[in-house]
C-alpha cells in the first residue's frame, strides 16, 4: 500500500524536466536541495539491513540526506524546536506579518542577494518601528524577529520575511 504523496515523489517525477527548463535560473543551493530531497532515504545514499531477533524478518533502512530543507529529515527537529519556542513565549499577544519582495525585483536578488536582502530587512524593520510608534496603532516601541524565506510553499523563488 502506497502512503501519501511526498515532496520527494514530485521532485523525482518532475524534477529533471523542471531543472532542464528552469535550472539555469535557479541558485545552486536550490538545485542541491532538490537533489538531496530526491535521494533521501533511497539506495543511492546507502543504508543498512535490520534483522528481527525472533522471526528473522529483514528490513532495509536507507540513509537520510540530512538536508535542512528536506521535509522528512527535518520534521522531528522542527517539532522539537517549535515546542521549545512555545516555552519561551511571554503571555502576550503576538502578530504574524509577512514582508514580500516585489516580483519585479526577484531576478535582481539572484545576483545581488546581500544587498537586496539587507534592504528588505531594513524596510521591514523601519516600517514596523514607525507604525508601532504611532498612537493610532500601538504607541509603543516593538521588538520583532524576522526570518528570511527564499522559496514559496510550492518551492518557487519567492523571497519574503516572516
Phi, psi and omega per residue, in radians:
X1 nan 2.312 -3.092
X2 -1.529 2.361 3.103
X3 -1.383 -2.983 3.139
X4 -1.151 2.710 3.111
X5 -1.117 2.405 -3.122
X6 -2.061 2.819 3.096
X7 -0.968 -0.717 -3.138
X8 -1.053 -0.664 3.115
X9 -1.087 -0.737 3.137
X10 -1.166 -0.769 3.114
X11 -1.090 -0.735 -3.129
X12 -1.127 -0.678 -3.092
X13 -1.342 -0.812 -2.997
X14 -1.931 -0.184 -3.097
X15 -1.012 -0.846 -3.124
X16 -1.014 -0.772 3.123
X17 -1.169 -0.685 3.122
X18 -1.134 -0.769 3.127
X19 -1.140 -0.621 3.116
X20 -1.123 -0.697 -3.108
X21 -1.420 -0.619 -2.991
X22 -2.180 -0.023 -3.065
X23 -0.997 -0.576 3.138
X24 -1.175 -0.355 3.131
X25 -1.630 -0.253 -3.015
X26 -1.546 2.435 3.037
X27 -1.109 2.615 -3.124
X28 -0.992 -0.636 -3.119
X29 -1.133 -0.556 3.094
X30 -1.228 -0.738 3.107
X31 -1.081 -0.727 3.129
X32 -1.144 -0.706 3.123
X33 -1.122 -0.752 3.101
X34 -1.017 -0.804 -3.108
X35 -1.128 -0.725 3.121
X36 -1.076 -0.767 -3.132
X37 -1.138 -0.685 3.124
X38 -1.085 -0.666 -3.053
X39 -1.636 -0.100 -3.086
X40 -1.033 2.282 3.113
X41 0.947 0.771 3.020
X42 -2.163 2.932 3.134
X43 -1.040 -0.447 -3.117
X44 -1.030 -0.532 3.129
X45 -1.667 0.063 3.139
X46 1.424 -3.132 -3.121
X47 3.096 -2.783 3.131
X48 -2.631 2.823 -3.137
X49 -1.899 2.295 3.078
X50 -1.891 2.473 -3.138
X51 -2.187 2.301 3.117
X52 -1.216 2.273 -3.141
X53 -1.151 -0.425 -3.059
X54 -1.607 -0.856 -3.044
X55 -1.930 -0.157 3.120
X56 1.415 0.108 3.125
X57 -1.084 2.357 3.132
X58 -1.737 2.490 3.066
X59 -2.373 2.258 3.120
X60 -1.616 2.275 3.072
X61 -2.095 2.083 -3.135
X62 -1.587 2.649 -3.122
X63 -1.265 2.638 3.115
X64 -1.610 2.834 -3.125
X65 -1.399 -0.427 -3.136
X66 1.071 0.360 3.098
X67 -1.318 2.401 -3.067
X68 -1.176 -0.246 3.132
X69 -1.677 -0.100 -3.072
X70 -1.356 2.158 -3.130
X71 -1.105 -0.572 3.126
X72 -1.217 -0.789 -3.034
X73 -1.304 -0.549 -3.004
X74 -1.780 0.007 -3.089
X75 -1.046 -0.916 -3.107
X76 -1.151 -0.755 3.099
X77 -1.040 -0.719 -3.139
X78 -1.092 -0.792 -3.134
X79 -1.113 -0.725 3.095
X80 -1.090 -0.746 3.141
X81 -1.098 -0.778 -3.137
X82 -1.075 -0.764 3.116
X83 -1.079 -0.723 3.114
X84 -1.136 -0.676 3.131
X85 -1.189 -0.614 3.119
X86 -1.047 -0.592 3.116
X87 -1.203 -0.411 -3.110
X88 -1.486 -0.218 -3.045
X89 -1.198 2.464 3.045
X90 -1.500 2.704 -3.141
X91 -1.347 1.265 -3.116
X92 -2.576 3.010 3.112
X93 -1.321 2.488 3.058
X94 -2.158 2.609 3.125
X95 -2.196 2.468 3.102
X96 -1.892 2.048 3.127
X97 -2.099 2.608 3.108
X98 -2.200 2.250 3.071
X99 -1.961 2.022 -3.054
X100 -1.889 2.363 3.074
X101 -1.238 2.320 3.134
X102 -0.994 2.511 -3.090
X103 -0.975 -0.640 -3.111
X104 -1.092 -0.441 -3.111
X105 -1.564 -0.192 -3.056
X106 -1.010 -0.713 3.103
X107 -1.097 -0.572 3.124
X108 -1.191 -0.577 -3.097
X109 -1.095 -0.642 -3.102
X110 -1.023 -0.505 -3.092
X111 -1.880 -0.155 -3.088
X112 -2.415 0.872 -3.009
X113 -1.060 -0.876 -3.097
X114 -0.976 -0.847 -3.085
X115 -1.147 -0.920 -3.044
X116 -1.253 -0.620 3.066
X117 -1.177 -0.623 3.062
X118 -1.076 -0.738 3.109
X119 -1.125 -0.722 3.129
X120 -1.071 -0.810 3.115
X121 -1.084 -0.757 -3.110
X122 -1.150 -0.741 3.132
X123 -1.101 -0.746 3.120
X124 -1.112 -0.793 -3.137
X125 -1.048 -0.878 -3.104
X126 -1.144 -0.652 3.120
X127 -1.114 -0.829 -3.140
X128 -1.099 -0.769 -3.141
X129 -1.086 -0.774 -3.111
X130 -1.141 -0.814 3.141
X131 -1.137 -0.700 -3.107
X132 -1.162 -0.602 3.131
X133 -1.165 -0.554 -3.093
X134 -1.096 2.142 -3.133
X135 -1.050 -0.386 3.106
X136 -1.142 -0.487 -3.135
X137 -1.766 -1.286 -3.130
X138 -2.168 -0.615 -3.044
X139 1.115 0.755 -3.031
X140 -2.546 2.896 2.948
X141 -1.641 2.403 -3.076
X142 -2.074 2.777 2.971
X143 -2.061 2.671 -3.134
X144 -2.721 2.792 3.063
X145 -2.141 2.294 3.109
X146 -2.142 2.381 3.112
X147 -2.083 2.245 3.132
X148 -1.426 2.208 3.008
X149 -2.038 2.315 -3.112
X150 -1.825 -0.188 -3.140
X151 -2.104 2.715 2.996
X152 -1.507 3.117 3.093
X153 -1.126 -0.390 3.111
X154 -1.643 0.237 3.084
X155 1.111 0.527 3.026
X156 -1.685 2.682 3.120
X157 -1.089 2.050 -3.047
X158 -2.748 1.296 -3.091
X159 -1.130 2.239 3.106
X160 -2.753 2.762 3.083
X161 -1.867 2.346 3.015
X162 -1.913 nan nan
